[in-house]
Amino acid sequence: MLYPLRSHFEATGDRRVLDLMTRYFKWQSTLPLDAIYPGSWQKWRAADNLDSIHWLYNRTGERWLLDLARVNHERTADWAGDIPTWHGVNLAQCFRGPASTTSRRATPYLRTAERVYDTVMALYGQFPGGGFAADENARPGFSGPRQGTESCALVELMHSHEMLVRITGDARWADRAEDVAFNSLPAAMTPT
């Protein structure tokens, strides 16, 4: 929900969005640590929240948001070690997570995002169009060029590429987003 709220603010300047997001993140900052992303999908996908914390900080300058960003990062699944989930949408959405911790270009976090992407693509990126094989999960033995993927994984993969362009300024991520957008995504939609 934070992404559409951000889009609404950017289109209209409606300050209620900043107020709502500030109240939400203040509430989140009161939670005990063990209640913040206790496991499963919210832990794997927590970097989306981190991106919105940084977005709000860049508009309000509220220093406490940087503390919340640190806690958010610490409570997010560790993508720097082993890949914590092989679910296709989670992979497409979450590999960008480490890069969301910084706006600097040359950091270990950026290298982590690149390493996870390269690992997934080397194992499951054999079909043309910029995506990777994961009809539900990426799994050994199901990596050929005719293996499917979910539409939502393609959209999240494009969003990850777009975010990484913004964070790094590296045009390779834009090329990758374009590859998925023009080759894989249209085939995943009905012609209506």
Secondary structure, 3 states (H helix, E strand, C coil): CHHHHHHHHHHHCCCHHHHHHHHHHHHHHCCCHHHCCCCCHHHHCCHHHHHHHHHHHHHHCCCHHHHHHHHHHHHCCCCCCCCCCCEHHHHHHHCCHHHHHCCCCCCHHHHHHHHHHHHHHHHHCCCCCCCCCECCECCCCCCCCCCCECHHHHHHHHHHHHHHHHHHCCHHHHHHHHHHHHHCCHHHCCCC
